[in-house]
Amino acid sequence: MKKTLTSLVLGMVLTAGVSTSMAQGLINFFTFNSNPALGKVYVGTTSSGVLAGNAYSGQLLGGLASGSLAPLGSPAAFISSGGVGQGVISVGNVTVSGVEAGTPYFYALRGWANSLPAQFTDSNPVQITLGGTTTGGGFFATPQANGFNNFAVGAPEPTTFALAGLGIAALLVARRRK
């Protein structure tokens, strides 16, 4: 009886250890792609040629289905240096909690102007296989989050600033008259 109880307790501890040590999937949050049609974020329109800089941020989204993506990791600013870095985010590996390496997975990039965080644009969802090591010891290379089509984020229009200035001026004039 004592031996059976000891075996049962030991089995429960080992099972709990295996279930809590489930290998996590990985995505490399580096959006550069050598294909000029992929992996970049522009300001205004993709035809304008102006790549997003550090006044813009992006958030990696992910999920098991293309229609149910949620934020992964933390938002990051776009690189502002010229060359291949501008319009790109480079964070490194992001852990996908609760999803094992080797699992088919969808990701997208959400981008926005830091001055207008509520006005964001999402890229098209892309399917990948999560990287990392499985609980069984298998290995999958960590994919980069750079397969989305180039897209554009909104830029504050100059007329928006002009209207805001006129509104503030009107309030000041009205306040002065009272």
Secondary structure, DSSP 8 states (H G I E B T S, - for coil): -HHHHHHHHHHHHHHHHHHHT---EEEEEE---SSTTBS-EEES-TTS--B--TTEEEEEEEESSTT--EEEEEEEE---SSGGGTT--EEEEEEETT--TT-EEEEEEEEEETT-TTSEEE---EEEE-BEE-TTS-EE---BS--SB-EEE----HHHHHHHHHHHHHHHHHHHH-
